[in-house]
Amino acid sequence: MSTIGISAEAPYDGSRIGQTLASFRAASGLDLAFGGPVRADGTAIDITATCGAKGGALRGLRVVSGQGLGGKTLQTRQPGAVDNYYTARGITHLYDTVVRQEHLETVAALPILVGRTPRMLVYLGSRSQRGLGTVWFDALRPLVRALEREILIDDEVRSRLSRLAPAPAPSANPSEPVARRDRAERQEMADELTDLAGLVIDPSVRSRLEAMVLRLTGAAGESGPAQLAPVVRLASRELDVLRQVALGNSNREAAESLGIVESTVKSYLKSATRKLNANNRVHAVRLAREAGLID
């Protein structure tokens, strides 16, 4: 039995943090975004990436809790900003030299919280003095909430997949009861991940979840539409929902597009999946395409 793997990257490390910071920089309208994960013990933030930096002074910097704007944000768990970093009161100035190398004047720090626990810190900076205000922070709130949800989903996926690690077996061929139990556990995991995928707005995260579902169920390796019944008849609304899923839309996006509520989308998707004898939403789309029911 092969081990099901998951990319080690979270939204705050690897290559994904570059995309995360680019999104914040574009939404904020400021010159620079930088940030990284909070250490597990909550004592510091490691700046692992930048977007829009002139040099490499910020990368690799460790900001200790209570020190500087970021350290204060880590303590208070509240976003903060200073119009003039070097003359700002209420923060320590331990990191002024590094900040000055990027010619920053205005700096903001946004804590990314999961269950009230800081998991990541996103800094945004301007090379001219800016008065940001509460309206500016409010405009970034949806991006913060989406990132918090993405980290929560990553945590949940890792937790569920870790339970699938195979236990040592006395022989290379497990007994049939053990194999059946493993298939049942994988299907249960796949069903849970499918539910999560339907809630995710970010298409890249949703694609990762759906790929995991395919690996869990083995659907990716199946050949031909052998699982389809001789005649499969789907209601027009079931087909509409499958087309929305095929476009990569979440349940909420599908509901908005079709002018129905999200619970109705789930109901149509569940019935279509059952009629197609599919394992999950991704599998259902594939079988429907193979049967010529959708493009």
MARVEXKE-980761 format. One record per residue (C-alpha): x, y, z; residue number from 1; residue in three letters; chain. Coordinates in nm, 2 decimals, decimal comma, padded with zeros to 4 digits. Example, Ala and Ser with C-alpha at 12.3 -4.5 7.8 and 13.67 -1.06 7.14 Angstrom:
2
NODE      x      y      z   n res chain
NODE  01,23 -00,45  00,78   1 ALA     A
NODE  01,37 -00,11  00,71   2 SER     A
***
This chain:
295
NODE      x      y      z   n res chain
NODE  00,00  00,00  00,00   1 MET     A
NODE  00,15  00,33 -00,11   2 SER     A
NODE  00,16  00,63  00,12   3 THR     A
NODE -00,05  00,92  00,02   4 ILE     A
NODE  00,16  01,24  00,02   5 GLY     A
NODE  00,08  01,60  00,04   6 ILE     A
NODE  00,30  01,90 -00,06   7 SER     A
NODE  00,50  02,03  00,23   8 ALA     A
NODE  00,42  02,38  00,13   9 GLU     A
NODE  00,18  02,59  00,33  10 ALA     A
NODE  00,06  02,94  00,21  11 PRO     A
NODE  00,35  03,09  00,40  12 TYR     A
NODE  00,65  02,90  00,27  13 ASP     A
NODE  00,79  02,74 -00,04  14 GLY     A
NODE  00,69  02,88 -00,37  15 SER     A
NODE  00,33  02,96 -00,25  16 ARG     A
NODE  00,43  03,25 -00,03  17 ILE     A
NODE  00,54  03,45 -00,34  18 GLY     A
NODE  00,18  03,42 -00,47  19 GLN     A
NODE  00,04  03,51 -00,13  20 THR     A
NODE  00,25  03,83 -00,10  21 LEU     A
NODE  00,19  03,93 -00,46  22 ALA     A
NODE -00,18  03,92 -00,39  23 SER     A
NODE -00,15  04,14 -00,08  24 PHE     A
NODE  00,08  04,39 -00,25  25 ARG     A
NODE -00,16  04,43 -00,55  26 ALA     A
NODE -00,46  04,47 -00,32  27 ALA     A
NODE -00,29  04,72 -00,09  28 SER     A
NODE -00,15  04,95 -00,36  29 GLY     A
NODE  00,18  04,97 -00,16  30 LEU     A
NODE  00,54  04,92 -00,28  31 ASP     A
NODE  00,64  04,62 -00,09  32 LEU     A
NODE  00,50  04,31  00,07  33 ALA     A
NODE  00,71  04,07  00,29  34 PHE     A
NODE  00,64  03,82  00,56  35 GLY     A
NODE  00,65  03,46  00,67  36 GLY     A
NODE  00,54  03,21  00,93  37 PRO     A
NODE  00,52  03,25  01,31  38 VAL     A
NODE  00,73  03,01  01,49  39 ARG     A
NODE  00,55  02,72  01,65  40 ALA     A
NODE  00,61  02,85  02,00  41 ASP     A
NODE  00,48  03,20  01,90  42 GLY     A
NODE  00,80  03,38  02,00  43 THR     A
NODE  00,90  03,52  01,67  44 ALA     A
NODE  00,82  03,56  01,30  45 ILE     A
NODE  01,06  03,45  01,03  46 ASP     A
NODE  01,05  03,66  00,71  47 ILE     A
NODE  01,10  03,41  00,44  48 THR     A
NODE  01,00  03,60  00,12  49 ALA     A
NODE  00,95  03,95 -00,02  50 THR     A
NODE  00,76  04,10 -00,32  51 CYS     A
NODE  00,88  04,43 -00,46  52 GLY     A
NODE  01,20  04,45 -00,25  53 ALA     A
NODE  01,51  04,64 -00,38  54 LYS     A
NODE  01,75  04,41 -00,20  55 GLY     A
NODE  01,78  04,10  00,03  56 GLY     A
NODE  01,81  04,27  00,37  57 ALA     A
NODE  01,46  04,17  00,49  58 LEU     A
NODE  01,48  03,80  00,38  59 ARG     A
NODE  01,58  03,57  00,66  60 GLY     A
NODE  01,51  03,83  00,93  61 LEU     A
NODE  01,37  03,70  01,26  62 ARG     A
NODE  01,13  03,95  01,43  63 VAL     A
NODE  01,10  03,87  01,80  64 VAL     A
NODE  00,77  03,90  01,98  65 SER     A
NODE  00,73  04,25  02,13  66 GLY     A
NODE  01,01  04,40  01,91  67 GLN     A
NODE  00,93  04,64  01,63  68 GLY     A
NODE  00,59  04,68  01,46  69 LEU     A
NODE  00,57  04,31  01,37  70 GLY     A
NODE  00,66  04,19  01,72  71 GLY     A
NODE  00,40  04,42  01,87  72 LYS     A
NODE  00,14  04,29  01,62  73 THR     A
NODE  00,23  03,93  01,72  74 LEU     A
NODE  00,16  04,02  02,08  75 GLN     A
NODE -00,16  04,21  02,03  76 THR     A
NODE -00,30  03,99  01,75  77 ARG     A
NODE -00,43  04,31  01,59  78 GLN     A
NODE -00,32  04,48  01,27  79 PRO     A
NODE -00,11  04,79  01,30  80 GLY     A
NODE  00,06  05,06  01,10  81 ALA     A
NODE  00,29  05,35  01,14  82 VAL     A
NODE  00,30  05,65  00,89  83 ASP     A
NODE  00,67  05,72  00,97  84 ASN     A
NODE  00,84  05,41  01,09  85 TYR     A
NODE  01,15  05,58  01,22  86 TYR     A
NODE  00,98  05,84  01,44  87 THR     A
NODE  00,69  05,62  01,55  88 ALA     A
NODE  00,61  05,59  01,92  89 ARG     A
NODE  00,47  05,28  02,08  90 GLY     A
NODE  00,71  05,04  01,90  91 ILE     A
NODE  01,08  04,95  01,96  92 THR     A
NODE  01,32  05,04  01,68  93 HIS     A
NODE  01,54  04,73  01,68  94 LEU     A
NODE  01,50  04,68  01,31  95 TYR     A
NODE  01,53  05,04  01,18  96 ASP     A
NODE  01,85  04,97  01,00  97 THR     A
NODE  01,70  04,68  00,79  98 VAL     A
NODE  01,38  04,88  00,72  99 VAL     A
NODE  01,59  05,18  00,61 100 ARG     A
NODE  01,78  04,97  00,35 101 GLN     A
NODE  01,44  04,93  00,17 102 GLU     A
NODE  01,38  05,31  00,20 103 HIS     A
NODE  01,04  05,24  00,37 104 LEU     A
NODE  00,84  05,51  00,54 105 GLU     A
NODE  00,50  05,37  00,61 106 THR     A
NODE  00,47  05,01  00,72 107 VAL     A
NODE  00,17  04,80  00,81 108 ALA     A
NODE  00,16  04,45  00,97 109 ALA     A
NODE -00,13  04,21  00,94 110 LEU     A
NODE -00,15  03,90  01,16 111 PRO     A
NODE -00,30  03,59  01,00 112 ILE     A
NODE -00,48  03,40  01,28 113 LEU     A
NODE -00,62  03,05  01,29 114 VAL     A
NODE -00,82  02,98  01,60 115 GLY     A
NODE -00,68  03,30  01,76 116 ARG     A
NODE -00,33  03,17  01,71 117 THR     A
NODE -00,09  03,38  01,49 118 PRO     A
NODE  00,03  03,16  01,21 119 ARG     A
NODE  00,17  03,42  00,96 120 MET     A
NODE  00,25  03,78  00,94 121 LEU     A
NODE  00,22  03,99  00,63 122 VAL     A
NODE  00,40  04,33  00,62 123 TYR     A
NODE  00,31  04,60  00,36 124 LEU     A
NODE  00,53  04,90  00,31 125 GLY     A
NODE  00,54  05,22  00,12 126 SER     A
NODE  00,85  05,42  00,03 127 ARG     A
NODE  00,66  05,74  00,08 128 SER     A
NODE  00,45  05,84  00,38 129 GLN     A
NODE  00,09  05,73  00,36 130 ARG     A
NODE -00,20  05,77  00,60 131 GLY     A
NODE -00,36  05,43  00,58 132 LEU     A
NODE -00,66  05,44  00,82 133 GLY     A
NODE -00,93  05,19  00,89 134 THR     A
NODE -01,08  05,20  00,54 135 VAL     A
NODE -00,76  05,07  00,40 136 TRP     A
NODE -00,74  04,79  00,65 137 PHE     A
NODE -01,11  04,70  00,58 138 ASP     A
NODE -01,03  04,66  00,21 139 ALA     A
NODE -00,77  04,39  00,29 140 LEU     A
NODE -01,00  04,20  00,53 141 ARG     A
NODE -01,14  03,96  00,27 142 PRO     A
NODE -00,78  03,87  00,16 143 LEU     A
NODE -00,68  03,81  00,52 144 VAL     A
NODE -00,99  03,59  00,59 145 ARG     A
NODE -00,93  03,39  00,27 146 ALA     A
NODE -00,57  03,32  00,38 147 LEU     A
NODE -00,67  03,22  00,73 148 GLU     A
NODE -00,92  02,98  00,58 149 ARG     A
NODE -00,66  02,84  00,34 150 GLU     A
NODE -00,42  02,77  00,63 151 ILE     A
NODE -00,70  02,61  00,83 152 LEU     A
NODE -00,79  02,38  00,53 153 ILE     A
NODE -00,42  02,29  00,49 154 ASP     A
NODE -00,41  02,19  00,85 155 ASP     A
NODE -00,72  01,98  00,82 156 GLU     A
NODE -00,60  01,81  00,51 157 VAL     A
NODE -00,27  01,72  00,66 158 ARG     A
NODE -00,43  01,59  00,97 159 SER     A
NODE -00,67  01,37  00,78 160 ARG     A
NODE -00,41  01,24  00,54 161 LEU     A
NODE -00,17  01,16  00,82 162 SER     A
NODE -00,42  00,91  00,94 163 ARG     A
NODE -00,37  00,71  00,62 164 LEU     A
NODE -00,01  00,63  00,68 165 ALA     A
NODE  00,02  00,25  00,65 166 PRO     A
NODE  00,10  00,06  00,97 167 ALA     A
NODE  00,37 -00,20  00,94 168 PRO     A
NODE  00,24 -00,53  00,81 169 ALA     A
NODE  00,38 -00,88  00,87 170 PRO     A
NODE  00,35 -00,96  00,51 171 SER     A
NODE  00,35 -00,78  00,18 172 ALA     A
NODE -00,01 -00,89  00,11 173 ASN     A
NODE -00,25 -00,76  00,37 174 PRO     A
NODE -00,55 -00,97  00,45 175 SER     A
NODE -00,88 -00,90  00,27 176 GLU     A
NODE -01,04 -00,75  00,59 177 PRO     A
NODE -00,75 -00,51  00,63 178 VAL     A
NODE -00,77 -00,42  00,26 179 ALA     A
NODE -01,14 -00,35  00,28 180 ARG     A
NODE -01,09 -00,14  00,59 181 ARG     A
NODE -00,82  00,06  00,42 182 ASP     A
NODE -01,05  00,12  00,12 183 ARG     A
NODE -01,33  00,23  00,34 184 ALA     A
NODE -01,11  00,47  00,53 185 GLU     A
NODE -00,98  00,62  00,21 186 ARG     A
NODE -01,33  00,66  00,07 187 GLN     A
NODE -01,43  00,83  00,40 188 GLU     A
NODE -01,13  01,07  00,37 189 MET     A
NODE -01,21  01,13  00,01 190 ALA     A
NODE -01,57  01,22  00,09 191 ASP     A
NODE -01,45  01,47  00,36 192 GLU     A
NODE -01,20  01,63  00,13 193 LEU     A
NODE -01,46  01,66 -00,14 194 THR     A
NODE -01,68  01,85  00,10 195 ASP     A
NODE -01,39  02,08  00,18 196 LEU     A
NODE -01,32  02,13 -00,19 197 ALA     A
NODE -01,67  02,25 -00,24 198 GLY     A
NODE -01,62  02,52  00,02 199 LEU     A
NODE -01,29  02,66 -00,11 200 VAL     A
NODE -01,29  02,98 -00,32 201 ILE     A
NODE -00,93  02,98 -00,41 202 ASP     A
NODE -00,90  02,77 -00,73 203 PRO     A
NODE -00,54  02,65 -00,67 204 SER     A
NODE -00,63  02,52 -00,33 205 VAL     A
NODE -00,95  02,35 -00,47 206 ARG     A
NODE -00,74  02,19 -00,74 207 SER     A
NODE -00,50  02,05 -00,48 208 ARG     A
NODE -00,78  01,91 -00,28 209 LEU     A
NODE -00,94  01,75 -00,58 210 GLU     A
NODE -00,61  01,59 -00,69 211 ALA     A
NODE -00,58  01,44 -00,34 212 MET     A
NODE -00,93  01,30 -00,37 213 VAL     A
NODE -00,83  01,13 -00,70 214 LEU     A
NODE -00,52  00,98 -00,55 215 ARG     A
NODE -00,72  00,85 -00,25 216 LEU     A
NODE -00,98  00,68 -00,45 217 THR     A
NODE -00,76  00,57 -00,74 218 GLY     A
NODE -01,00  00,73 -00,98 219 ALA     A
NODE -00,71  00,89 -01,17 220 ALA     A
NODE -00,59  00,55 -01,29 221 GLY     A
NODE -00,92  00,41 -01,41 222 GLU     A
NODE -00,97  00,36 -01,78 223 SER     A
NODE -01,29  00,41 -01,98 224 GLY     A
NODE -01,64  00,47 -01,86 225 PRO     A
NODE -01,69  00,12 -01,73 226 ALA     A
NODE -01,85  00,23 -01,41 227 GLN     A
NODE -02,14  00,41 -01,59 228 LEU     A
NODE -02,47  00,23 -01,60 229 ALA     A
NODE -02,59  00,14 -01,95 230 PRO     A
NODE -02,82  00,45 -01,95 231 VAL     A
NODE -02,76  00,74 -01,72 232 VAL     A
NODE -03,03  01,01 -01,71 233 ARG     A
NODE -02,95  01,33 -01,53 234 LEU     A
NODE -03,19  01,62 -01,46 235 ALA     A
NODE -03,12  01,94 -01,64 236 SER     A
NODE -03,02  02,11 -01,31 237 ARG     A
NODE -02,79  01,82 -01,22 238 GLU     A
NODE -02,61  01,88 -01,56 239 LEU     A
NODE -02,60  02,25 -01,49 240 ASP     A
NODE -02,43  02,19 -01,16 241 VAL     A
NODE -02,18  01,95 -01,31 242 LEU     A
NODE -02,09  02,20 -01,58 243 ARG     A
NODE -02,02  02,46 -01,31 244 GLN     A
NODE -01,79  02,21 -01,13 245 VAL     A
NODE -01,62  02,13 -01,46 246 ALA     A
NODE -01,54  02,51 -01,49 247 LEU     A
NODE -01,36  02,49 -01,16 248 GLY     A
NODE -01,63  02,67 -00,96 249 ASN     A
NODE -01,69  02,62 -00,59 250 SER     A
NODE -02,04  02,53 -00,46 251 ASN     A
NODE -02,10  02,90 -00,37 252 ARG     A
NODE -01,98  03,02 -00,71 253 GLU     A
NODE -02,20  02,76 -00,88 254 ALA     A
NODE -02,50  02,87 -00,68 255 ALA     A
NODE -02,44  03,24 -00,77 256 GLU     A
NODE -02,41  03,16 -01,13 257 SER     A
NODE -02,72  02,94 -01,14 258 LEU     A
NODE -02,93  03,17 -00,92 259 GLY     A
NODE -02,99  02,90 -00,66 260 ILE     A
NODE -02,88  02,85 -00,30 261 VAL     A
NODE -02,56  02,66 -00,21 262 GLU     A
NODE -02,75  02,38 -00,03 263 SER     A
NODE -02,94  02,31 -00,35 264 THR     A
NODE -02,62  02,29 -00,55 265 VAL     A
NODE -02,49  02,03 -00,30 266 LYS     A
NODE -02,81  01,83 -00,34 267 SER     A
NODE -02,80  01,83 -00,72 268 TYR     A
NODE -02,43  01,74 -00,71 269 LEU     A
NODE -02,49  01,46 -00,46 270 LYS     A
NODE -02,77  01,31 -00,67 271 SER     A
NODE -02,57  01,34 -00,99 272 ALA     A
NODE -02,27  01,17 -00,83 273 THR     A
NODE -02,48  00,89 -00,71 274 ARG     A
NODE -02,65  00,83 -01,05 275 LYS     A
NODE -02,31  00,83 -01,22 276 LEU     A
NODE -02,17  00,58 -00,96 277 ASN     A
NODE -01,89  00,83 -00,91 278 ALA     A
NODE -01,66  00,85 -00,61 279 ASN     A
NODE -01,65  01,23 -00,59 280 ASN     A
NODE -01,73  01,55 -00,77 281 ARG     A
NODE -01,42  01,53 -00,99 282 VAL     A
NODE -01,49  01,18 -01,08 283 HIS     A
NODE -01,85  01,27 -01,16 284 ALA     A
NODE -01,74  01,54 -01,40 285 VAL     A
NODE -01,51  01,30 -01,58 286 ARG     A
NODE -01,77  01,03 -01,61 287 LEU     A
NODE -02,03  01,27 -01,73 288 ALA     A
NODE -01,79  01,39 -02,00 289 ARG     A
NODE -01,70  01,04 -02,11 290 GLU     A
NODE -02,08  00,97 -02,14 291 ALA     A
NODE -02,13  01,28 -02,35 292 GLY     A
NODE -02,36  01,44 -02,10 293 LEU     A
NODE -02,15  01,76 -02,07 294 ILE     A
NODE -01,88  01,91 -02,28 295 ASP     A
***
